[in-house]
Amino acid sequence: MPSDITCSVSETLCKKTIVVGVAGSIAAVRVVDLIRDLIRRGAEVHCVASSAAQQILHPYALEYATNHPVITEITGRVEHVEFCGVGGKADLLLIAPATANTIGKMACGIDDTPVTTFATTALGSSKPVAVVPAMHEAMYRHPAVLRNLEKLKEMGVALIDPRIEEGKAKIADNLMVVREVERLLGPADLAGKRIVITSGSNAEAVDPIRILTNRASGKTGVALALEARRRGAEVTLVHRFIQDLPVRQVYAESARQMLDAVLEEVKKGCDALIGAAAVADYTLDPQAEKIKSGQELVLHLIPTQKIIKTVREAYPHLKIVGFKAETGVTDGELVARAEKSMQGAGLDMMVANDVARGGMGTDDNRVLIIGKEEAIRIVQGKKSEIARQIIDALVELL
């Protein structure tokens, strides 16, 4: 049952009601998994299905996925108004998959299926609407279909682009759809803001093969980037673990490269810098050739330039959040060390944790959020929840 998985991943869609409109594409078989992923983030999901969709996916499957009866026709309950009319229950109408036929009808205001009737009603009442196209590539490339997609954009419909593979415009991956839904339904309290975030570890070259690094995974930095984006920010993530993320990413391997990249990004205009990276404290002059193994080796380590201190000197009014990791200390000592670092670098906020208790490479952590004046927040749990509370505190600063 959905209650068993509700909020099992995060609470980003908690108290949100989403109507998923299912059209007659073979991609409809993917919708059960998509619905469950929305529920895992707290959403209450209802489904409306066209007759063509029911020939591909039985309503029982959608009823099982949502734990709600599936709307297969418009009855005297006027379901389209109940959910998508002015003041209706739905926070979003998500049409997934959206066929060329459904897209065309939406663009022209034709509502001869339950799905398109919901769409007409939602657009007429200014409800948020998103479509996830899925069809053969030749259909997707048809000039009329492309015009219809542009027309939907002009109406304010969010388009979640398909994956073009094997001659098909395949339905977007669940995670991409979920992240777009999270952004559409997010609080938008960072709309118009530009946030630069550093993340993960650096790698300082010893020779062409070997590196010096640390155990930081970058999971917290990614969670922060996704949370800031969910809330409307334009985000740039500076790190060396490039992955499939809906934010701008800048590759930086060494501490020096990360410093240069951050300065370049901040120079473009920035509202806040979050220094979540475990920046290398030491570097060295690398050997041009591989050092032969089997012999005693002495390395001469050189302190690296501190990124947040350098940025603070160049941009005295920029909001900067720093991170402080210690091992084997009490909360009181952790706070004292974090406050000393915060004052020394002129930071606006510090996030501190004792990595001896965990957090390095894990999906959860325990941190202390320390501001200049407000009470210290102790946050323990998933890194997505920790990221939410850090961004909460940042919003208060901005």
Buried (B, 14 or more C-beta within 10 A) or exposed (E): EBEEEBBEBBBBBEEBBBBBBBBBBBBBEBBBEBBBBBBBBBBBBBBBBBEBBBEBBEBEBBEBBBBEEBBBEBEEEEBBBBBBBEEBEBBBBBBBBBBBBBBBBBBEEBBEBBBBBBBBBBBEBEBBBBBBBBBBBEBBEBEEBEEBBEBBEEEEBBBBEBEEEEEBBBBBBBEBBBBBBBBBBBEEBBEEBBBBBBBBBBBBBBEEEBBBBBEBBBBBBBBBBBBBBBBBBBBBBBBBBEEEBBBBBBEBBBBBBBBBBBBEBBEEEBBBBBBBBBBBBEBEEBBEEEBEEEEEEEEEEEEBEBBBBBBBEEBEEBBBBBBBBBEEBEEEEBBEBBBEBBEEBBBBBBBBBBBEEEBBEEEBBBBBBBBEEEEBBEBEBBBBBBBBBBBBBBBEBE
